[in-house]
Amino acid sequence: MTHLETIGPEALRADMVRALHDQDAITSPSVAAAFTAVPRHLFAPDMPLERAYDLHGIMPVKKDVHGLDISVISAPHLQAVMLEQADIEPGMRVLEIGSGGYNAALIQEIAGSDGEVISLDIDADVIDRARQHLDTAGYTRVKTVVADAETAVVGLGLFDRIIVTVATWDIPPSWIEALTTAGRLVTPLTVCGTTRSVAFKRDGDGLLSLSYRLCSFVPMQGEGAAPDRKIMLRDGVALQTDDPQVPLDAKALDRALAGDRLERWSGAAYDLPDELEWFMTLNLPAPARLHASQDVIDSGLVEASARLGVAALVSADSFAYRTRRPNSATGSAGFESGVVAHGPHAEELAAQYAELLRKWATDYPRRGAATIRYVPGPAPDVLPQGTVRKCHGYVDVTWA
Ligand SMILES: C[S@@+](CC[C@H](N)C(=O)[O-])C[C@H]1O[C@@H](n2cnc3c(N)ncnc32)[C@H](O)[C@@H]1O
């Protein structure tokens, strides 16, 4: 028996809460109390205890036919961050979109005996499982609903808080309309394949961000699923985009990758990669996301920045993406940002990319420099940089 196996769930839970505190994921007494009260292991009884209480560990619930997760119980760290962003108070009416049971139980703890929690999921198997575990853990007051969140929020009444726990490419008007005047929507908003958990307040008919944090979620299913184009350049190298204007020619871009590699250094500090990545994604004129497998990275063909996906600037026959190298002269983080580019227009794309790297490092190298607006309704024909067209409206991101 290992040391961990001899520790009971209460001690593991107390350790988890302490660590979430130390990492600033938990910042309020109410969220700390909820994580202390809810027995997380009861929502994944097959999971070893130490995995159930792993700060960054997800608990798998359901996979698709390709073996990819379509439902998981999210990691405690991310749940804590989002609950803090939501700022739930006792007595509130809260809707959780995307169910698993555990997070709904945390919300019920915070909303208290006068609060009301509805947890909604498109998948009846997920709801059956969540219902069973909620009842076992004593959270019989949480209501569970099987429905597609794209259309099902109409008719559920007004909510003080809506917390979405599935990647959201667009925001249906009914989610905004279901918020009380002082209501808050916390949702993992995806732009060109990269996602931030955004806490929004109402702003007229639309939404205005209060905070945002890097996150990753399983994809939305049903009517609100993200439009996505993905091409494989070769085994282990893919480019994806949700921007219909971006040309994605697999043959031409693989030819570019097989050809010469151009490296240009920005002279600027590489720091806060999640903030930098958000800026690049919103400001590149033709953004896509470059992914490479570990094998391809180990072979030296593509930089390590592409392992979890990196913003790429793409033209019909060339592309450029960011990398970094040690250089303590550029700042305290000890790295300089740079660009790797391939194809006949590599020089031109690298120069454009490097200019943006320098702009971010000079003007916005800090957390929370972006303000995100969601504007419902038709978008103007010509959108300024930083603005992204969606189906129900558009996202407008500005930096200050
Ligand atoms: C990450 S899981 C939810 C985790 C959960 N909140 C927890 O306790 O940690 C995301 C869930 O969203 C659900 N989902 C996907 N598309 C949906 C949709 N259109 N409407 C409602 N639920 C959806 C999936 O079935 C999946 O169970």
The ligand as an SDF file (V2000), in Angstrom:
LIG
                    3D

 27 29  0  0  0  0  0  0  0  0999 V2000
  -16.7080   19.1640  -19.1360 C   0  0  0  0  0  0  0  0  0  0  0  0
  -18.2530   18.3580  -19.1100 S   0  0  0  0  0  0  0  0  0  0  0  0
  -19.0890   19.1160  -17.7540 C   0  0  0  0  0  0  0  0  0  0  0  0
  -18.3590   18.9920  -16.4550 C   0  0  0  0  0  0  0  0  0  0  0  0
  -19.1830   19.2840  -15.2380 C   0  0  0  0  0  0  0  0  0  0  0  0
  -19.7070   20.6300  -15.2040 N   0  0  0  0  0  0  0  0  0  0  0  0
  -18.4160   19.0070  -13.9390 C   0  0  0  0  0  0  0  0  0  0  0  0
  -19.0960   18.6900  -12.9500 O   0  0  0  0  0  0  0  0  0  0  0  0
  -17.1930   19.1000  -13.9250 O   0  0  0  0  0  0  0  0  0  0  0  0
  -19.0670   19.0710  -20.4940 C   0  0  0  0  0  0  0  0  0  0  0  0
  -20.4680   18.5490  -20.7230 C   0  0  0  0  0  0  0  0  0  0  0  0
  -21.1010   19.3860  -21.6850 O   0  0  0  0  0  0  0  0  0  0  0  0
  -22.0770   18.6080  -22.3410 C   0  0  0  0  0  0  0  0  0  0  0  0
  -22.5330   19.2870  -23.5540 N   0  0  0  0  0  0  0  0  0  0  0  0
  -21.9460   19.3290  -24.7780 C   0  0  0  0  0  0  0  0  0  0  0  0
  -22.7060   20.0200  -25.6440 N   0  0  0  0  0  0  0  0  0  0  0  0
  -23.7930   20.4440  -24.9560 C   0  0  0  0  0  0  0  0  0  0  0  0
  -24.9520   21.1850  -25.3090 C   0  0  0  0  0  0  0  0  0  0  0  0
  -25.1290   21.6740  -26.5570 N   0  0  0  0  0  0  0  0  0  0  0  0
  -25.8890   21.4140  -24.3660 N   0  0  0  0  0  0  0  0  0  0  0  0
  -25.7330   20.9320  -23.0940 C   0  0  0  0  0  0  0  0  0  0  0  0
  -24.6580   20.2060  -22.7160 N   0  0  0  0  0  0  0  0  0  0  0  0
  -23.6960   19.9650  -23.6190 C   0  0  0  0  0  0  0  0  0  0  0  0
  -21.3660   17.2880  -22.5800 C   0  0  0  0  0  0  0  0  0  0  0  0
  -22.3030   16.2180  -22.7750 O   0  0  0  0  0  0  0  0  0  0  0  0
  -20.5380   17.1340  -21.3060 C   0  0  0  0  0  0  0  0  0  0  0  0
  -21.1350   16.2940  -20.3840 O   0  0  0  0  0  0  0  0  0  0  0  0
  1  2  1  0
  2  3  1  0
  2 10  1  0
  3  4  1  0
  4  5  1  0
  5  6  1  0
  5  7  1  0
  7  8  2  0
  7  9  1  0
 10 11  1  0
 11 12  1  0
 11 26  1  0
 12 13  1  0
 13 14  1  0
 13 24  1  0
 14 15  1  0
 14 23  1  0
 15 16  2  0
 16 17  1  0
 17 18  1  0
 17 23  2  0
 18 19  1  0
 18 20  2  0
 20 21  1  0
 21 22  2  0
 22 23  1  0
 24 25  1  0
 24 26  1  0
 26 27  1  0
M  CHG  2   2   1   9  -1
M  END
$$$$
